[in-house]
Each structure stands twice: as C-alpha cells, then as structure tokens.
Amino acid sequence: MTFRLVGLKVLGALATLAFVVVFNFFLFRVVDTDPVASLFRGRNLTAQQKVELRSQFGLDGTKLEQFGRYLQQTANLNFGRSYTSNEPVMKEIASRAWPTIALVGVSTLLSTIFGVLIGIAAAWKRGSATDYTSTGLTMATYAMPDFWLGMLLLTALAVSLGLFPVGGISDPSSDATGLAKLLDQAHHMFLPALTLTVAYLGEYALVMRSSLLETMREDYLTLARAKGLRDVVVRNHHAVPNAILPVVTLIAINFGFVLSGAIAVETIFSWPGLGLLTYDALRGPDLPLLQGLFLVFSASVIFFNLLADLLYVYLDPRVRTG
C-alpha cells in the first residue's frame, strides 16, 4: 500500500510538472508575440537584423518548431539566453539562487521555532491571557502583507535609526573576508530575514495551536495523566510529538512557496536573489529569464509539495494503512 501510494504521488507531481512545462512555453508567447520588436522598440533595425536576432533568441520557425526546441532545451536545463545580459538563463538563475536559499532557509527556521513555541504555549494555556495575547499578535502578523511589513522595518530600523543597512548583501566598500565577511552579510540579511520570519510566524503558531488543541482531547493523554505523569512530561513527550505532524508538512510546503514568493521582500531590501532577479526581468521584459524563473519556481513548489506528501505518509501510520 505504501509503495503504491508513494508511486501515485510521484506520478501526480510529474504530471503537474509536465503541464507547467507546456503552459510555460505558451504563456510567454501569448503575452508577447514578437519579443524582439518589444525589446528593441525605438531602434532602427533592418529586416535582416531582426531575422538574426530572432534566430539568436530561438524565435524563428513555426510555433511547433519552437516548442520542439523548447522541450529539448528544457530537458537539458537549457532555458535560452537572457535578452538583457545575453548570458545563459540557467547561469543567471544559479548565480542568484544561494542568496535566496540562505534568506528563505534562515527565516523558515526562525519562524518555525518561534511559531511552534508560541502555538504550544497558547494551546496548553487555552483561555488564559497568554493564549489571547499570543493568538491576537500572531493573527495580526499573519494578516500583514510582507512588503508592507518590510517597508515599515526598513523605515524604522534602517532609515530612521540607522541600525541596519538599507539594502544589498554586503558592504560594497568593504574588502573583508572569512568571518568578518560572513558577519557583514548576516548584518545585511537581518531585516529581510526578520520580515519573512514575522510574516510567516503566525501561520506556524496558529497551526500548532489548533493541532495541539485537537491532540489534547485524545484519550491517551487522559490515561497518561491518570498514571501520575506531570503535565510538562505529558505535553513534551506525548502531546507535542503527535501534534507537530501538520507543522512538519507545512514547513515543506511553505519552503517552496516562500522560495518563489520573496520577490517583494528582496526588491525592497535590494537582496540579490531570485526575487530581485524576477523584478528586474519584469522591467525588461526579459522573457527567456522570466520563463526560466517561472519554471524553477513552479518546480520548487511541486517538489516541496511532494516532499510534504511523502513526509506525511512516513510520519503518520494511518495514511499508510488507511
């Protein structure tokens, strides 16, 4: 049953990815039927120059021929060349991936830890001042748009107080190396990481609170208390391990979405990751780069959703035997 279930989920993910690949091709050609004319508008290009440019960017031939080349190139992780830099799209994406992964990884870790702790405290003391205060605050942060929160933090802590840099990943005038360079990058990362942490903190706290409240109604916890176990032991060794399952799967799902959704935060703080690269590509418009980014973001969401499904199958015996 388990292998069949895993196989079905993997096939479902592959089918979704195949749909995204096909959709990705037609989407950007519907948006702009003649990218060369749009990119070089206002320039006096000869007919021969336009033909050469279309050939260089893979826009010559019929749509069917272009689609065939696109599938072949995508299978080889070749997403074409950027209109603006004339560099391979995959090279552009690879050079910007690690700043985004570092930012999303740190913020996901922090929001998970603090969110779970807040959710546990709120659920275990349901109806208390702790519950009302923490739930109210987390719901408020969960409702805040991340770009608005980022602008508030940037204005208050960077512009007004000057405690942090206003943008970038490092001080361009610094020649620091090793630990000093790492600390400088951490200083620059603080505000964008804080923005994403606060933006997603409420989701983890609310899910953990809801899951723990449901777990607390289970009979085995009543039995554990009847055996004379202290409340802290019942909570930490029996209730929390079972209640944290939805949070584990939520982490996997959210990582994919945050990876693709940090565009506004990276743009606000000039963080040189995939989000800022997407913003720059939109201003072009740099269609091959946008096409490659859309595919990478979609693939990351599909992969982490699959990972969440597989984790759920592994962690919950009821799914394997149901």
Protein Blocks (a to p, Z undefined) as FASTA:
>chain_A
ZZmmmmmmmmmmmmmmmmmmmmmmmmmmmmpmblmlmmmgoiacdfklmmmmmmmnopgc
jfklmmmmmmmmmmnopgbjafklopafklmmmmmmmmmmmmmmmmmmmmmmmmmmmmmm
mmmmgoiaklmmmmmmmmmmmmpcfklmmmmmmmmmmmmnomacfedjbdfkbccehjll
mmmmmmmmmmmmmmmmmmmmmmmmmmmmmmmmmmmmpmklmmmmmnopafklmmmmmmmm
mmmmmmmmmmmmmmmmmmmmmmmmmmmnopacfklmmmmmmmmpafklmmmmmmmmmmmm
mmmmmmmmmmmmmmmmklmmZZ
